[in-house]
Amino acid sequence: MWDFSFSRAVGMVVRTTPFVILRMLVYFGIGFTYLIAVGAGAVVGYGLGHIGHTPDGPEAGAFWGGLIGFGLTSLILYLAREYILYLVKAAHIAVLVELLDGRQIPAGQGQIAYGAAFVRNHFAESSVLFGVDQLIKGVLRAFFRTINFFTAFLPIPALQQLIRIAEAVVRMSLTYVDEIILAYLIRTRTTNPWATAESGLVLYAQNYRHFLKNAAWLSVFLWALTIVVFLVIVGPFAALAALMHGGGVLWALGFAFIFAWAFRAALLEPIAIACLMQVYFRTIEGQTPNAEWEARLSTASTKFRDLGARAAGWIAGPKMPEPKAT
C-alpha cells in the first residue's frame, strides 16, 4: 500500500525534539500574531465605526479592521518566508537526513546550530536556497499539468468527478516534494545546488507514479489528523470569538484554521518529510537521471530550463568544513 515506515519517521522526528520545539515556537507564534493582529484590528475598527457613526455600524468597522490586521500580518510573513525556510525548515531537513543515514547528531540546542551550520555550508546565502526552492516548486507544478495519471486508469466519462477529486488529492500530496528535493541536495553534499536540483527533479519525474502513490496516502492521513485538530479546538475559539462584536462564528473558524495549520506545520510536516525521504532515497538508489525525462521537463517548464542556465553559471565559493556532532 505504501513504502515507508511511519514509526521510523516518528522516531526520527522525536530525536529532533529541539527542532520540533523551534517549529512550534515559530508556527504557533505566527498563529498568535494573527490572533492579536486580527483582534486588535477588529477592536480599532469597531471603535472607529462607533465614533464615526458609519452607515453600516461599528460591526462592519470591526470586520474590516480585523481583515486589515490579517492582511498586514500575511504580508509580513510573506516577506519573511525566505528566512523561515533557511533557518527552520532546511536546517531541520539536514538533521533528518543525517539521522536517515545513521550519522551521529548532537542533542539539545546544539542540534539547531548543527543543522544551521550544515545549511550554510551548502547554501551560503538564504537567497540561493530560496531561489532553488521556488524553481523546484515551479517545475513540479508544470510537470503535474503535463501528466494524466488518473485518466490513464479511469477513462470512463462518468467517473470524471472522481478523477477531479483524485487529482486534487495528488496536488495536495505535492506539498512536500520540493523539500524532499532539498533533502537530496543536502544528502549529496551539493557544490552546485542548481545542478543538483535539476538532477533530483529528473529522478523524481522518472519515478513519479511510485512517489505519487505514497505521497497521496500520506497526504490523506495528515489532512485527516489536521481536520481532527481543527474540530477539537474550534469550540474554545467559538467561545472566545463570541466576546467580539460581529462575525463571531467567522473569526472562530478562522482562528481554529490558523492553529490547526500551525500544529500541522510544527509536528506533522516533519513526519511527512521523514516518510517521503525514505521512499525517495530508496527508490532512486543506483539510478541516474534519464535523458528522455530531462528533455520532457525542459520542454514542459521554463523554470527547469532556468535551473540549467543557473547551474551552468554557478561559481561555488570556498567550502566550509562540515559541522561535527558533539
Beta strands, then each sheet from edge to edge (+ up, - down):
end
